């Protein structure tokens, strides 16, 4: 069933009264855009903020429907259920992160420069995307049970590990990096350092007020980058 067909199937009371009927003949007639891609994009944008702020249990489909000027029925038509929408939001959040990583062209850089660029990018990306951090935190509270239902999440994250493996292997071959390290471990170390910076900014800032102001600073960014490079460097 198409979006337009589904809309027409709704009861008359579910359709808003046209602006022209309320405001008189001089008002412009209201128009409705039959654009499923735009509708879904709007739902995803609002749902991302709703799930990030409230988690799966606290998020409300009613709130998402109201903010996107659509209906619960339409959301369920596209995503099946609240849980289906939540999984789609998780997938899209990871997809965006990996898509941008793929544009770094690390293979064109010297190994150490590539590693520094990757750490700096991850730091910046996490710092600028608290919604992503909160989504990951919430899914960890759920013990990863919903992400485990995704049919694409494994494939989405393969390029991230491949990029690290390739730049690390080049570094080992050139005698720049020490051998014997696991690319997944390197990825975990980068994520841990940059993720904490955002996930714990409120508690850390409350306890260490002076340090909190520097948590997102260039100095902190440089410090984390240097930690990772020194760990990998020969």
TACOR-V285745 format. One line per field, one symbol per residue. phi: phi as a letter, one per 20 degrees, with the letter a starting at -180 (. if undefined). psi: psi as a letter, one per 40 degrees, with the letter a starting at -180 (. if undefined). burial: # if it has 9 or more other C-alpha atoms within 8 Angstrom, else .. A space follows every 50 residues. Layout:
BEGIN
phi: ???
psi: ???
burial: ???
END
This chain:
BEGIN
phi: .fgffffffffgfeeffggffedoffffffcceecgfffffffffffgff fffcmffefcfgfffffdlccgffffffdnafffffffffffffffffff gfeflffedfgfffffffffffgffffecffffffffffffemmfeffef ecffffeggffffffffffffffemedffneegffffffffffefggdfd ffffffedgffgfdfdefffgfffgfgffffeff
psi: hiddddddeiideehihiddddeideiihiihhggddddddddddddddd dddeidddihdddddddefaidddddddediddddddddddddddddddd deedfdeeiidddddddddddddddddegddddddddddddefeddddeh eeddddeddddddddddddddddeediiieihddddddddddddddddde dddddddgdddddedeidddddddddddddddi.
burial: ..#..#............##..................##.###.##### ######..#....###.#.###.###..##.#.########.###.##.. #....##...##.##########.###..##########....#.##..# ..#..##.###.######.###...###....#..##.###.######## #..##...#..#####...###.###.##..##.
END
